[in-house]
Amino acid sequence: MPRNERGANRHPQGVRMFKSRSAVVGLVSGLASALLAYGVALGVRIKTGQDYPQLGFLPIALAAVSSNLLGSWAFDFLVRWVPAPRTAFTFLVLAVAFLYTMAVGAHPPADGFLEAVTPIHLMVAVTAIFLIPSLSSGAPRKPNSNRTKP
């Protein structure tokens, strides 16, 4: 598929291709982060002995998939408009995870909930930071240094 000068794919349908690729990347990354975050939730449950209904698989999966979908669209925007999209995306994801954790901490639904949910937020953020740029077609890649120059 031909690329334009910014490295993004050109497609006759334009924006529709941009959104559908982002949706697939967001879904795959969201499902992977949901599974990893639920594993962390199970570990927190075993370690603390606390069982929070908000930390079941379905609530974690819905939050992880929706945040990764938004993150995927944000990364595609950054690829098109920012000179260093991976760095900007890393800072954006960590800032959103921090702010969301602080929002939960301001009004926790139960005692000890903030301590239980912080590693889960971090797992979703780290998974998005690694998977979304790797799976996106518009992600800038390092040139192959092993090639011989003609």
N, C-alpha and C positions, 0 to 999 in steps of 0.2 A: 504494500500500500504506500503511495507516495507521501512524503512528509513536506510540510511547509518550512519556512525559515526558522520558526521557533521550535521545531521538532515535533509538533502535534500532528496527528494524522489528518489528512484531508479526505473527506468523504463526500459524495454527492448529497447525502442527506444532512451533512453538517452537524448541527446540534444534537439530532437524534442519536447519532453514533456516539457522540461525546457522553450523553446521559446513559445509554444502554451499557457501554463498557464500564462506566463508573458504577453503575448499579451492580453488575456482576462482581466487580472487584470488592465493593462494599459488602455484598452478601457473603462472599467467600471469607473475607477478613473478619466479618462480624460473627459468622458461625465458628470460625477457629477461635476467636477471642472469647466467645460465649462458653465454649467447651473448656478452655483454659481457666477462665474466670470461675466457672462452676467448680472446677477442681480446687481452686484456691478457697472458694466458699466452703467446700467440704472439709478442707484442712483447717480452716478457721473454726468450723463447727466442732470438729474433733478436739482441737486444742483448747477452746474456751468452754465447751459444753453448752453453749447457748445456741438455740435454734430460732432464727428469725424468719418469719414467713416471706419477708421481702427478698430473701436470698435464696429462693427456690430457682429451679432451672428456667422456668418460663419468664419470670421477671428479669433475670440476668440476661437471657437470650434476647428478649425484646430491647432492653437497653443497649446491649452490645451491638446488635445488628443495626439498630437505628443510628447509634453514634458512629459506627463505621461507614454507613451509607453517607451520612453527612460529611464525614472525614474524607471519603473518597471523592466526593464532588468538590470539597475544598481543595484537595490536592490537585485535581485537574485544573482548577482555577489558578492555583499557585504556579503550576507548570507553564501555564500560558502567560502569566503576567509578572512573575518574580524571577530574578536572575538565579537565585539559589533555592529552588522549591523544596528540596529535602530538608534543609536546615530550617526554613520558615515553617514547614509542616511539623517538624519535631517540636519547635517552640510553641506552635499553636496548639498541638495536641496536649502537651504537658500543661500549658496554661489552662485549657478547658478542663482537664482532669483535676487540676488543683482547685479551680473555682467551683466545680461541681462538688468536690469533696467538702469544701468549706461551706457550701450551701446546705449539704446534708448535715454537716456538723452544727450549723446554726439551729436546726430544728430536727434533731434525731428522733425517730419514732420509738426508740427504746434505749435504755441505758446500755452503754457499751457498743452501740451500733456503729458509731464512727470508727472505732478501732477495728471492727469487723469488715467494714466496707472499704476502707482505704486501700488495702492490698488488692482488692478486686478491681477498683478503679485504676490502680497502677498497672495491673495485668492487661486490662482492656487497652489502655493507652500504649503500653509497650508493644503489644501485638499489632496495633494499628500502625505504629511508627515503623515497624519492620515489614509488615505485609503489604500495606497499601502502596507505597512507592515501588516495591518489588513487583507487584502484580500489574501495575498500571502501564499501559503501552506508551504513554507520553513521558515516562520517567527518564530523565537524562542519565545516560550511561557513560562510564569512562571509556575512552577510546582503547582499542586493543593495542597494547604496547609491544606485543610480540610480532606484529606485522613488520615485514621489511618494506622499506620505502622504495618505490620504483625509481 
